Amino acid sequence: MISEALAQTTVAAAESDFSFLSLFFQAHIVVKLVMIGLLAASVWCWAIIFDKWFLYARTKRQMNRFETVFWSGQSLEELYRTLSNRANHSMAALFVAAMREWKRSHEGAKPALHSLQQRIDRVMDVTISREQERLERRLLVLATVGAAAPFIGLFGTVWGIMTAFQAIAASKNTNLAVVAPGIAEALFATALGLLAAIPAVIAYNKLSADANKLSGRMEGFADEFSAILSRQIDERL
């Protein structure tokens, strides 16, 4: 009798174990796959979030340094020679692209000044598009995870509840101690879906706004630099 009571106590303790690892190992294989996928998506999203956070902070510092040098009165030719041999991004990339087109148009015996303004604007537009693509790369992953993760978690929950009810029907026992573990492991999938989706949605909105601000600064600099070059073109015509 004592050994039977100890066995029943051990079984009851195992059934009442609601730790995360226990819920995972007790879940159906389909629910396990959903949980693993959601955890992987969450880790991927956090990796993107930290990568973009450092990238945007670095890009902002680069813009501030470049604007300080650009508006300090330094010669454009000297600044171009300094930057032309580097891997440039953001405003420095715009400046180098525009100056490279400027210098190419002045090569040869007869400078090609006609339509130079349009060519410079086109070159800077292409550079801005390339920089925007670099800043916004993989942000769509955050939007996708934020939109899909709750539904994927809900799928795992529905499947887990179906499995739990099948187990209840097979055991013909509706005791709460029998029902609770299956329901808990099913709801764990929904919790993981929300754990992946909520940071992804918040980060996507924040990072998208930051990327738009950086793109706006580049477009503003492009307009100012285009006006400077336009005055010099008019003086030479």
C-alpha positions as CSV (number, residue, x, y, z in Angstrom):
1,M,0.0,0.0,0.0
2,I,2.8,2.4,0.9
3,S,4.6,1.8,-2.4
4,E,1.4,2.2,-4.4
5,A,0.7,5.5,-2.6
6,L,4.3,6.7,-3.4
7,A,3.8,5.7,-7.1
8,Q,0.5,7.7,-7.3
9,T,2.2,10.7,-5.7
10,T,5.0,10.5,-8.2
11,V,2.6,10.3,-11.1
12,A,0.6,13.2,-9.8
13,A,3.7,15.3,-9.3
14,A,4.8,14.6,-12.9
15,E,1.4,15.5,-14.2
16,S,1.4,18.8,-12.3
17,D,4.8,19.8,-13.6
18,F,4.1,23.0,-15.6
19,S,7.7,24.2,-16.2
20,F,8.5,25.3,-19.8
21,L,10.7,22.4,-20.5
22,S,8.1,19.9,-19.2
23,L,5.4,21.5,-21.3
24,F,7.6,21.3,-24.4
25,F,8.6,17.7,-23.9
26,Q,5.0,16.6,-23.1
27,A,3.6,18.4,-26.2
28,H,2.6,16.7,-29.5
29,I,5.3,16.6,-32.2
30,V,3.3,19.1,-34.3
31,V,3.1,21.5,-31.3
32,K,6.8,21.0,-30.7
33,L,7.6,21.9,-34.3
34,V,5.5,25.1,-33.9
35,M,7.3,26.0,-30.7
36,I,10.7,25.4,-32.2
37,G,9.8,27.5,-35.2
38,L,8.5,30.4,-33.1
39,L,11.6,30.3,-30.9
40,A,13.8,30.4,-33.9
41,A,11.8,33.3,-35.4
42,S,12.1,35.2,-32.1
43,V,15.9,34.7,-32.0
44,W,16.1,35.8,-35.6
45,C,14.0,38.9,-34.9
46,W,16.2,39.9,-32.0
47,A,19.3,39.5,-34.1
48,I,17.8,41.8,-36.7
49,I,16.8,44.3,-34.1
50,F,20.2,44.6,-32.5
51,D,21.9,44.7,-36.0
52,K,19.7,47.5,-37.1
53,W,20.0,49.4,-33.9
54,F,23.8,49.4,-34.2
55,L,23.6,50.2,-37.9
56,Y,21.3,53.2,-37.5
57,A,23.4,54.6,-34.6
58,R,26.6,54.2,-36.7
59,T,24.9,55.8,-39.7
60,K,23.7,58.7,-37.7
61,R,27.2,59.3,-36.3
62,Q,28.6,59.1,-39.8
63,M,26.1,61.7,-41.0
64,N,26.9,64.1,-38.2
65,R,30.7,63.8,-38.8
66,F,30.2,64.3,-42.6
67,E,28.0,67.3,-42.2
68,T,30.4,68.9,-39.8
69,V,33.3,68.5,-42.3
70,F,31.2,69.4,-45.3
71,W,29.9,72.7,-43.9
72,S,33.2,73.6,-42.3
73,G,34.3,75.3,-45.5
74,Q,36.7,72.7,-46.7
75,S,37.3,72.5,-50.4
76,L,35.0,70.1,-52.2
77,E,37.9,68.8,-54.3
78,E,40.0,68.1,-51.2
79,L,37.0,66.4,-49.5
80,Y,36.4,64.3,-52.6
81,R,40.1,63.1,-52.7
82,T,39.8,62.2,-49.0
83,L,36.6,60.1,-49.5
84,S,36.9,58.7,-53.0
85,N,39.1,55.8,-52.0
86,R,36.9,54.7,-49.1
87,A,33.8,52.5,-48.8
88,N,31.3,55.3,-48.1
89,H,27.7,55.2,-47.0
90,S,24.8,57.6,-46.4
91,M,25.7,61.3,-47.1
92,A,29.4,60.6,-48.0
93,A,28.2,58.1,-50.6
94,L,25.9,60.8,-52.1
95,F,28.7,63.3,-52.2
96,V,31.2,61.0,-53.8
97,A,28.7,59.8,-56.4
98,A,27.8,63.4,-57.4
99,M,31.4,64.6,-57.4
100,R,32.4,61.6,-59.5
101,E,29.8,62.5,-62.1
102,W,30.9,66.1,-62.0
103,K,34.5,65.3,-62.6
104,R,33.7,62.8,-65.4
105,S,31.7,65.5,-67.1
106,H,34.7,67.9,-67.0
107,E,37.1,65.4,-68.5
108,G,38.3,65.9,-72.0
109,A,38.8,69.0,-74.1
110,K,35.1,69.9,-74.1
111,P,33.2,69.6,-70.8
112,A,29.8,68.0,-71.1
113,L,27.8,70.5,-69.1
114,H,24.5,70.2,-70.9
115,S,22.1,68.0,-68.8
116,L,24.8,67.7,-66.1
117,Q,22.4,68.8,-63.4
118,Q,19.9,66.0,-64.5
119,R,22.7,63.4,-64.5
120,I,23.9,64.4,-61.0
121,D,20.4,64.3,-59.7
122,R,19.8,60.9,-61.2
123,V,23.1,59.6,-59.7
124,M,22.2,60.8,-56.3
125,D,18.7,59.3,-56.6
126,V,20.2,55.9,-57.4
127,T,22.5,56.3,-54.5
128,I,19.7,57.2,-52.1
129,S,17.7,54.2,-53.3
130,R,20.7,51.9,-52.7
131,E,21.2,53.4,-49.2
132,Q,17.5,53.0,-48.3
133,E,17.7,49.4,-49.4
134,R,20.7,48.9,-47.1
135,L,18.9,50.5,-44.2
136,E,15.6,48.7,-44.7
137,R,17.0,45.3,-45.5
138,R,15.4,42.5,-43.4
139,L,12.9,44.8,-41.8
140,L,10.2,42.9,-43.8
141,V,11.1,39.9,-41.7
142,L,10.0,41.7,-38.6
143,A,6.7,42.7,-40.2
144,T,6.2,39.1,-41.4
145,V,6.9,37.6,-38.0
146,G,4.8,40.2,-36.2
147,A,1.8,39.4,-38.5
148,A,2.2,35.6,-38.7
149,A,3.5,34.5,-35.3
150,P,0.2,34.8,-33.4
151,F,-1.6,32.7,-36.0
152,I,1.2,30.1,-36.0
153,G,1.0,29.9,-32.2
154,L,-2.8,29.7,-32.4
155,F,-2.4,26.8,-34.8
156,G,-0.2,25.0,-32.3
157,T,-2.8,25.8,-29.6
158,V,-5.7,24.4,-31.6
159,W,-3.7,21.2,-32.4
160,G,-2.7,20.8,-28.8
161,I,-6.2,21.2,-27.5
162,M,-7.4,18.6,-30.1
163,T,-4.8,16.2,-28.8
164,A,-5.7,16.9,-25.2
165,F,-9.4,16.2,-25.9
166,Q,-8.5,13.0,-27.7
167,A,-6.5,11.9,-24.6
168,I,-9.5,12.8,-22.4
169,A,-11.8,10.8,-24.6
170,A,-9.4,7.8,-24.5
171,S,-9.0,7.9,-20.8
172,K,-12.7,8.7,-20.1
173,N,-11.5,10.9,-17.3
174,T,-12.4,14.6,-17.1
175,N,-10.5,15.3,-13.9
176,L,-8.8,18.7,-13.9
177,A,-5.5,17.0,-13.2
178,V,-5.8,15.2,-16.5
179,V,-7.1,18.1,-18.5
180,A,-4.8,20.8,-17.2
181,P,-1.5,19.6,-18.6
182,G,-2.8,19.3,-22.2
183,I,-4.4,22.7,-22.1
184,A,-1.3,24.3,-20.6
185,E,1.0,22.9,-23.2
186,A,-1.4,24.0,-25.9
187,L,-1.6,27.5,-24.6
188,F,2.2,27.6,-24.3
189,A,2.3,27.7,-28.1
190,T,0.1,30.9,-28.2
191,A,2.4,32.4,-25.6
192,L,5.4,31.8,-27.7
193,G,3.6,33.2,-30.7
194,L,3.0,36.5,-28.8
195,L,6.5,36.4,-27.5
196,A,7.8,36.5,-31.0
197,A,5.2,38.8,-32.5
198,I,5.0,41.7,-29.9
199,P,8.8,42.7,-30.0
200,A,8.8,42.2,-33.8
201,V,5.9,44.6,-34.4
202,I,7.2,47.3,-32.0
203,A,10.7,47.0,-33.4
204,Y,9.4,47.2,-37.0
205,N,7.5,50.4,-36.3
206,K,10.4,52.0,-34.5
207,L,13.1,50.9,-37.0
208,S,11.0,51.9,-40.0
209,A,10.5,55.4,-38.5
210,D,14.3,55.7,-37.9
211,A,15.1,54.5,-41.4
212,N,12.7,57.1,-42.8
213,K,14.4,59.8,-40.8
214,L,17.8,58.8,-42.0
215,S,16.5,58.7,-45.6
216,G,15.0,62.1,-45.2
217,R,18.3,63.6,-44.0
218,M,20.0,62.1,-47.1
219,E,17.3,63.5,-49.4
220,G,17.7,66.9,-47.7
221,F,21.5,66.9,-48.2
222,A,21.0,65.8,-51.8
223,D,18.8,68.8,-52.5
224,E,21.3,71.2,-50.9
225,F,24.3,69.7,-52.7
226,S,22.4,69.7,-56.0
227,A,21.7,73.4,-55.5
228,I,25.4,74.1,-54.8
229,L,26.4,72.3,-58.0
230,S,23.7,73.9,-60.0
231,R,25.0,77.4,-59.2
232,Q,28.5,76.3,-60.3
233,I,27.1,74.8,-63.5
234,D,25.3,78.1,-64.3
235,E,28.5,80.0,-63.7
236,R,30.4,77.9,-66.2
237,L,27.8,78.0,-69.0
